[in-house]
Amino acid sequence: MIRRKSDGIVYVDRELCVGCKACIIACPWDVPQWDDSQGTVMKCDLCMDRVDEGKRPACVTACTTQALEFVAPNTRSKKTREEHGQKILMKKALK
């Protein structure tokens, strides 16, 4: 697994994957999956080739109900962490 410094996208470099499956075992979210046909691990790379072209991932573009949204990695989780922190501070202020 490699994390791009430019945008935080995590992807599998299949040329470096030795097939040990350690990432599958270690991932608490069960994201990496084994690809029998390639003998390597695979995971969504957020269509990083499309992202590099300024486009959205294919699944987001194709979603007819617009239920999917693409934001830069860590943007949504950062917002969630900030909102959670604000709730904790409000609770402490009310005590």
Buried (B, 14 or more C-beta within 10 A) or exposed (E): BEEBEEBEBBBBEEEEBEEEEEBBEEBEEEBBEEBEEEEBBBBBBBBBEBBEEEEBBEEBEEEEEEEEEBEEBEEEEEEEEEEEEEEEEEEEEEE
